[in-house]
Amino acid sequence: MQTKLYIDGEFVEALGGGKIEVFNPFDNSQLCEIEEARAEDVDRAVEAAKKAAPQWRAMDAYERGCLLLKLADAIEADAENLIQLEARDTGHPVRDARMLDVPRTARCFRYFGGMADKFEGHLPPVYPGFVNYVQNEPIGVIGQIVPWNFPLMFTSWKMAPALAAGNCIVIKPAELTPLSTLRIAELMQQVGFPPGVVNVVPGYGQTAGQRIAEHPDIGKVAFTGSTATGQRIVEASAGNLKKVQLELGGKGPNIIFDDANLIAAVNGSAWAIFHNQGQACIAGSRLIIHEKVADAFLEKFVGLAESIRLGNPLDETTEMGPLTSKMHQERVLSFVEVAKKEGGEVLTGGAAPEQEELSKGCFVKPTVVRAAPDHTVSHEEVFGPFVAVATFSDDDEALAIANGVTYGLGSGLWTQNISRAHKMAREIKAGMVWVNSYKVVHPGSPFGGVKQSGYGREMGFEVMREYTQSKSVWVNVDAAIPPHYPR
């Protein structure tokens, strides 16, 4: 386990001497202590990035892409180590890390490695006698803040497009889960990324994160996390009017129509909320079920929830691991009491498991609660294996419930009526809509939200625009300059 900061191509100690304890959420044992980056460490990381920026920007885009492709190869070669790190640090079951986290990470770096020399400017048709071309230039130094729920995967989502576009990076992994990001830095060092191009500064939000948000030499901040923290980042960024990209909270509606394939909908809805212990901003945390099929659906869904195997994340048979911290476990369980006080009905779960071998860990049973759309658990993000259930009688009511929250990130619907599917997808206020599926992501498809779920997009060509600035260049190609430019 790498425990030092990564600045200017070297692993170094923090200037202030602070340490952060990192715990295994399965049994709350200490994994290690890492160096705590503070404002002065962010400053020297920014200086390293500024120094590296001219060389990195001037490098042939093909060469930048080759380094990203080499990194993808190194990630695949180091897969088992990364799987073990992620499982111990976050509580992700190893089977999920093996099937999803590591392959998605490598694929993201590989996708943007290929994108590096293919992201083009354009040539608008303008006045006769003029050539106008628009080129996409890197912003410079990018500050990035990664959340604790998918640290490995989100590190790739943040790093890969920014580097492909020609920027240098100062990235802060969450203090709870820094280990896989630090391992990626080791692999970058091994494959030959120039010093200063990437700098990793694990630390707390109120110190290292705050300094990244306000730093006058950082041209953009990309943040994934809570809406409240995102709002503070916007305020801190105002000093130099830096660009801000926010991927924030969610309260995903998952609508089950009366013509849905119930078996597919039950399985897909369980994946939508219980994968990664529900710790996903795009989780389908609100089940909105047509009243005609609600009983049949819930009988199957509750039975499936009760069959999920909780256990040690390092056990290949474990289907659900612990939440990432004790504090978060307590927060999720507190919502059960809130639901009961407001008249909600707990259909299953709502407690920590009884097994002695799980008692030291941060576990919460898969929880299903019947609650009215205006109840707290139906509009506040719980961020755990906790789904609120409501019913509807017609399409308009389903849409009103779906759009009746302040968030707008992920959403899903299950129907065999193609016209309804397209109409609902158009009307749902969300950045992503899945039809007869949920939580499908790909490096080529934009990812992001609306309303209190943030702005800007990860992935695809859209994110390359997020990490560049357009410059319009006008060239007068006529020898004779007309007396008046055309209107």
Residue pairs with C-beta under 8 A, 6 or more apart in sequence:
1 31
1 32
1 85
1 179
1 182
2 11
2 179
2 182
2 183
2 185
2 186
3 32
3 33
3 34
3 35
3 182
4 11
4 12
4 13
4 34
4 35
4 182
5 11
5 12
5 13
5 14
5 35
5 37
5 41
5 45
5 199
5 200
5 201
5 202
6 12
6 182
6 185
6 186
6 189
6 198
6 199
6 200
6 201
7 41
7 44
7 45
7 48
7 199
7 200
7 201
8 44
8 45
8 48
8 51
8 52
8 195
8 196
8 199
9 48
9 189
9 193
9 194
9 195
9 196
10 195
11 185
11 186
12 35
13 35
14 35
14 36
14 37
14 38
14 41
15 38
15 40
15 41
15 44
16 36
16 38
16 40
16 41
18 35
18 36
18 38
19 33
19 34
19 35
19 36
20 33
20 34
20 35
20 36
20 175
20 178
20 202
20 203
20 204
21 30
21 33
22 30
22 31
22 32
22 33
22 34
22 89
22 176
22 177
22 178
22 179
23 29
23 30
23 31
23 176
23 325
24 30
24 31
24 88
24 89
25 90
25 91
25 321
25 322
25 323
25 324
25 325
25 326
25 361
25 362
26 88
26 91
26 312
26 313
26 314
26 321
26 322
26 360
26 361
26 362
27 360
27 361
28 326
28 360
28 361
28 362
31 88
31 89
31 179
32 179
34 178
34 179
34 182
34 202
35 202
36 175
36 202
36 203
36 204
36 208
37 45
37 172
37 201
37 202
37 203
37 207
37 208
38 203
38 207
38 208
38 211
39 207
39 208
39 210
39 211
41 201
41 203
41 208
42 170
42 172
42 201
42 203
42 208
42 211
42 212
42 215
43 211
43 215
45 170
45 199
45 201
46 141
46 170
46 199
46 215
46 217
46 218
48 195
48 196
48 199
49 141
49 168
49 169
49 170
49 196
49 197
49 199
50 140
50 141
50 168
50 217
51 196
52 168
52 194
52 195
52 196
52 197
53 138
53 140
53 141
53 167
53 168
53 196
55 194
56 64
56 166
56 167
56 168
56 194
56 197
57 138
57 166
57 167
59 166
60 117
61 116
61 117
61 119
61 164
61 166
62 116
62 117
64 116
64 117
64 163
64 164
64 166
65 112
65 113
65 114
65 115
65 116
65 117
65 164
66 113
67 113
67 163
67 191
67 192
67 193
68 109
68 110
68 112
68 113
68 116
68 160
68 163
68 164
69 109
69 110
69 113
69 114
70 191
70 192
71 109
71 113
71 184
71 187
71 188
71 191
71 193
72 106
72 107
72 109
72 110
72 113
73 106
74 187
74 190
74 191
75 82
75 102
75 105
75 106
75 109
75 184
75 187
76 102
76 106
78 183
78 187
79 98
79 102
79 106
81 183
82 97
82 101
82 102
82 105
82 152
82 180
82 183
83 94
83 97
83 98
83 101
83 102
84 94
84 314
85 152
85 179
85 180
85 183
86 92
86 97
86 101
86 102
86 151
86 152
86 179
86 180
87 93
87 94
87 97
87 313
87 314
87 321
88 179
88 313
88 314
89 151
89 177
89 178
89 179
89 180
90 148
90 149
90 150
90 151
90 177
90 321
90 324
91 277
91 313
91 321
91 322
91 323
91 324
91 361
91 362
92 101
92 276
92 313
92 321
93 313
93 315
93 318
93 319
93 320
93 321
94 313
94 314
94 315
94 316
94 318
95 316
95 318
95 319
96 275
96 276
97 152
100 153
101 150
101 152
101 153
102 152
104 153
104 156
104 441
105 152
105 153
105 155
105 156
105 184
106 156
107 443
108 153
108 156
108 157
108 160
108 443
109 156
109 159
109 160
111 160
111 443
111 444
112 160
112 161
112 163
112 164
112 443
113 160
113 164
115 161
115 164
115 461
115 464
116 164
116 165
119 136
119 164
119 165
119 461
119 464
119 468
120 136
121 133
121 134
121 135
121 136
122 133
122 134
123 131
123 132
123 133
123 134
124 132
124 134
126 132
126 474
127 485
127 486
128 478
128 486
129 476
129 477
129 478
129 482
130 474
130 475
130 476
130 477
130 478
131 474
131 475
131 477
132 472
132 473
132 474
132 475
133 472
133 473
133 475
134 470
134 471
134 472
134 473
135 470
135 471
135 473
136 165
136 464
136 465
136 468
136 469
136 470
136 471
137 166
137 468
137 469
137 470
137 471
138 165
138 166
138 167
138 467
138 468
138 469
139 165
139 167
139 219
139 220
139 243
139 467
139 468
139 469
140 167
140 168
140 219
141 167
141 168
141 169
141 170
141 217
141 218
141 219
142 162
142 167
142 168
142 169
142 170
142 218
142 219
142 220
142 221
142 222
142 467
143 170
143 171
143 172
143 212
143 213
143 215
143 218
143 220
143 221
143 222
144 158
144 159
144 162
144 169
144 170
144 171
144 172
144 212
144 221
144 222
144 223
145 171
145 172
145 205
145 209
145 212
145 221
145 222
145 223
145 224
145 225
145 233
146 154
146 155
146 158
146 171
146 172
146 173
146 174
146 181
146 224
147 154
147 174
147 224
147 225
148 174
148 176
148 177
148 324
148 325
149 276
149 279
149 280
149 281
149 324
149 383
150 276
150 280
151 173
151 174
151 177
151 178
151 179
151 180
151 181
152 180
152 181
152 184
154 224
155 171
155 173
155 180
155 181
155 184
156 184
157 224
157 447
157 458
157 459
158 169
158 171
158 222
158 224
158 458
159 169
159 171
159 184
159 198
160 443
161 458
161 459
161 463
161 464
161 466
161 467
162 169
162 222
162 467
163 169
163 197
163 198
164 464
164 467
165 464
165 467
165 468
166 468
167 220
167 467
168 196
168 197
168 198
168 199
169 197
169 198
169 199
170 199
170 201
170 212
170 218
171 181
171 198
171 199
171 200
171 201
172 200
172 201
172 202
172 203
172 208
172 209
172 212
173 180
173 181
173 182
173 200
173 202
174 202
175 202
175 203
175 204
175 205
176 324
176 325
177 324
178 202
181 200
181 202
182 200
182 202
185 198
185 200
188 198
201 208
201 212
202 208
203 209
205 229
209 229
209 233
210 232
210 236
212 218
212 221
213 221
213 223
213 232
213 233
213 236
213 237
214 236
214 237
214 239
216 239
216 240
218 240
218 242
219 242
219 243
220 242
220 243
220 244
220 245
220 466
220 467
221 233
221 237
221 242
221 243
221 244
221 245
222 244
222 245
222 456
222 466
223 229
223 230
223 233
223 244
223 245
223 246
223 247
224 246
224 247
224 248
224 281
225 248
226 248
226 249
227 248
227 249
227 407
227 452
227 453
227 454
230 246
230 248
230 454
233 244
233 246
234 244
234 246
237 244
243 466
244 456
245 454
245 455
245 456
245 457
245 466
246 454
246 455
246 456
247 281
247 409
247 447
247 448
247 449
247 453
247 454
247 456
247 458
248 281
248 407
248 409
248 449
248 452
248 453
248 454
249 281
249 381
249 383
249 407
249 409
249 452
249 453
250 281
250 282
250 283
250 285
250 381
250 407
250 408
250 409
250 410
250 449
250 453
251 285
251 286
251 378
251 379
251 380
251 381
251 405
251 406
251 407
252 272
252 282
252 283
252 284
252 285
252 286
252 407
252 409
252 410
252 411
252 412
252 430
253 284
253 286
253 288
253 401
253 402
253 403
253 405
253 411
253 412
253 428
253 430
254 269
254 272
254 273
254 284
254 285
254 286
254 287
254 288
254 411
254 412
254 413
254 414
254 438
255 288
255 289
255 392
255 398
255 402
255 411
255 412
255 413
255 414
255 424
256 262
256 265
256 269
256 287
256 288
256 289
256 290
256 293
256 297
256 414
257 290
257 395
257 398
257 413
257 414
257 415
257 417
257 420
258 290
258 292
258 293
259 415
259 416
259 417
260 293
260 414
260 415
260 416
260 436
261 414
261 416
261 436
262 293
262 296
262 297
262 300
263 300
264 414
264 436
265 297
265 414
265 436
266 297
266 300
266 301
266 304
267 304
268 412
268 414
268 436
268 437
268 438
269 284
269 287
269 301
269 387
269 412
269 414
269 438
270 301
270 304
270 305
270 308
271 438
271 439
272 283
272 284
272 412
272 438
272 439
273 283
273 284
273 285
273 287
273 385
273 386
273 387
274 305
274 308
274 320
274 366
274 385
275 283
275 439
277 320
277 321
277 322
277 323
277 324
277 364
277 384
277 385
278 285
278 332
278 382
278 383
278 384
278 385
278 386
278 387
279 323
279 324
279 328
279 383
279 384
280 383
280 439
281 381
281 383
281 409
281 410
281 453
282 409
282 410
282 432
282 439
283 383
283 410
283 439
284 387
284 410
284 411
284 412
284 438
284 439
285 381
285 382
285 386
285 387
285 388
286 378
286 387
286 388
286 389
286 390
286 401
286 402
286 405
287 301
287 368
287 387
287 388
287 389
287 390
288 390
288 391
288 392
288 398
288 401
288 402
289 297
289 298
289 389
289 390
289 391
289 392
290 391
290 392
290 393
290 398
291 391
291 392
291 393
294 389
294 391
298 347
298 368
298 389
301 368
302 347
302 348
302 368
305 348
305 349
305 366
305 367
305 368
306 348
306 349
306 366
308 319
308 320
308 366
309 317
309 318
309 319
309 320
310 318
310 319
310 320
310 321
310 353
310 355
310 358
310 363
310 365
311 317
311 318
311 319
311 320
311 321
311 357
311 358
312 318
312 321
312 357
313 321
313 322
320 366
320 385
321 363
322 329
322 358
322 361
322 362
322 363
323 329
323 332
323 362
323 363
323 364
323 384
324 362
325 362
326 362
328 362
328 383
328 384
329 352
329 362
329 363
329 364
331 383
331 384
332 364
332 382
332 383
332 384
332 385
332 386
333 350
333 351
333 352
333 364
335 376
335 377
335 380
335 382
335 384
335 386
336 346
336 350
336 351
336 367
336 369
336 386
338 376
338 377
339 346
339 369
339 371
339 375
339 376
339 377
339 388
340 346
342 371
342 372
342 375
342 376
342 377
343 371
343 372
343 375
344 369
344 370
344 371
344 372
344 375
344 377
344 388
345 369
345 370
345 371
346 367
346 368
346 369
347 368
347 369
347 370
347 389
348 365
348 366
348 367
348 368
349 364
349 365
349 366
349 367
349 368
349 385
349 386
350 365
350 367
350 369
351 364
351 365
352 358
352 359
352 363
352 364
352 365
353 363
353 365
364 384
364 385
364 386
365 385
366 385
367 384
367 385
367 386
367 387
368 387
368 389
369 377
369 386
369 387
369 388
369 389
370 388
370 389
370 390
371 377
371 378
371 388
371 389
371 390
372 378
372 390
373 379
373 390
373 401
373 404
375 388
377 386
377 388
378 388
378 390
378 405
379 404
379 405
379 406
381 407
390 401
392 398
392 401
395 420
395 423
395 424
398 424
399 424
399 427
399 428
402 411
402 428
402 429
403 427
403 428
403 429
406 451
406 452
407 449
407 451
407 452
407 453
408 429
408 430
408 431
408 449
408 450
408 451
408 452
408 453
409 430
409 431
409 432
409 448
409 449
409 450
409 453
409 454
410 430
410 431
410 432
410 434
410 438
410 439
410 449
411 428
411 430
411 432
411 433
411 434
412 433
412 434
412 435
412 437
412 438
413 421
413 424
413 425
413 428
413 433
413 434
413 435
413 436
414 435
414 436
415 421
415 424
415 435
415 436
421 435
421 436
424 433
425 433
425 435
429 450
429 451
430 449
430 450
430 453
431 446
431 447
431 448
431 449
431 450
431 453
431 457
432 447
432 448
432 449
434 440
441 447
441 459
442 459
443 459
443 460
444 459
444 460
445 459
445 460
446 457
446 458
446 459
446 460
446 462
446 463
447 457
447 458
447 459
448 454
448 455
448 456
448 457
448 458
449 455
456 466
457 463
457 466
